[in-house]
């Protein structure tokens, strides 16, 4: 496998200089028709232009030398030079101030990639994991150049940088015989840009990562922490975020990686919200270490019994340490010495392994006796399990010696924990305590750094004292998005005139500090992502959102996956402000809640729906409407969240109902950063309720609202779909029913509810009548006629305008039916799909 690299390409990309294959010195000698056009796209490069390039000739010469003279021009060898290989180097489209510049590559490096087996033979079907041996020229870089300098050797002299990259497939060592010994595998496939961010993050110094919505900022941060833990186990990392929600999301993903729970610590008040049974607070970790100590000492006693030794060696961690040295490790050394002399005996390991009785409770047999190598690998895995067990005991020894709870908690925070997480607020409040305790850390990872004030960014860097005048901090990784909401500064003078709402992350970006921008989102449908990806340089979509079936199916009951819904005055009123800055819009609140109830009636889970608004007043009004309309009825219930756009940054949900409130002035949504946050929270469905005539005239919001207004501004429903599942394609609208306003939406819900109610009653009584005689059946249907309201047809929908009237009172009058409906709702099934078993239970 042959790869060709332009060794100067990385520096050119970081300095945003376009690469163009034609040497500028040749352009003067070319005819006018053949002169390169500076504004031409790289895709217009032809093979003749590449062959004409001086650097391509150099690459061809190097190729000839690497091939031993058999692959050059005029040679009949099979390994001929192909200009297509060099063409890949030039596929870069970057702009500099003043337009595109023709800059030739400085050097061309040709690498021969060879996959080998451990015995040195070529591997034609390589399988991971791999070990890589770098070329000699890359190893011996003792005299490294600075980033803005190139090698002093002129490329015209034909720098020969060819070498072979050796890639070896190997079998990793056996981690141990028990299921808990197996390492947790990473299930996230990273993009090349994310890999670049991870590689940059583990290098010393400053790393800045710009993460647009849904591009995997958290996954990238977690992988950086994972790699740092395994490659630098003695170093400690501090995680800082702006909100408890982001910190908990990050922490929950760390727990799913191969990092032991005893090295994780979560400080602050938000620890109770972690979705885990484990307690990661200081006291919780201390208690977990003490419980683990007793478990390990019990294992030591069992090991002593298997070796026919007294069990008192498991009394304390100290006696267990002596037992390890005198009895366990010495037996292992004797076993290794005996194995070195009997490698030709396949059953030797199975017969002579000293801890065979201790490992007799493994779920699978350890030794097969068929191969010495395989049994020896399994034996080393068993010893690795024992070694890890005694290492944990040694770490528990400090908690055995320290008696007070405070001393144990402080030791855990300053010595034991390898990854400590807290919010920037907690860091500022407790800085004095950290300095007094001698808190130390080597790496700082700051998530949501574009939302953190400059002073709040500096404080976490200064939670430790300098050592001999030098800072211990080795790496600082800032991850954020300056195109989303900035820090909150309530004082208008500080915000506008002092620019105090500018984060340090944003300042660095404005100053031109190099950063890595993630460029593929995996959150939303591609059509929804178009509402905000215009704000970013090159934001594309992951293959997952293009190929997965859930992104191709339409939202059942709706004609479009996103839509702007124009809300006129409701009862003659638009926006209102009971107190200054406390904006409310009753029409939008009623409309949003009625659409939410319609979603619930179709069977959409409540935890998949969130309601957002741009003002606290509207948030409280929507909550009041939900408490009155939804909460009393179990089959509807409250949505996942009702909150403001600002508070929902960093979170997502499948369906977002957004209320923009204002009808006289655009307000603070004029800030494009707030618009980006609002449009990027939904995965499958986004429905925006606002006053069209106001927002379509706002110049700052034009790119988004032009897309929204390409569709009807009345809510488009598909009334033929009565469940939350459909096979309809997202681009197929189906029969469209345009909702004229709030009143019609409420009446559609009432009609749909009664239809479901009667259908459920029919199924229920048909099942009941099948179990009884004909006389009982007649009595039941008479009772049904008496107790249930009549079905309202589509022709009467316009007249029914109150949701608190007939329908909800009728559902309240029949307790058994309402209870059954709530059961069906919990199972996320409509009455039409009820199983016979449920009807039998009724």
Order of alpha helices (4+ residues) and beta strands (2+ residues): beta-alpha-alpha-alpha-alpha-alpha-beta-beta-alpha-beta-alpha-beta-alpha-beta-alpha-beta-alpha-alpha-alpha-alpha-alpha-alpha-beta-alpha-alpha-beta-alpha-beta-alpha-alpha-beta-beta-alpha-beta-alpha-alpha-beta-beta-beta-alpha-beta-alpha-beta-beta-alpha-beta-alpha-alpha-beta-beta-alpha-alpha-alpha-alpha-alpha
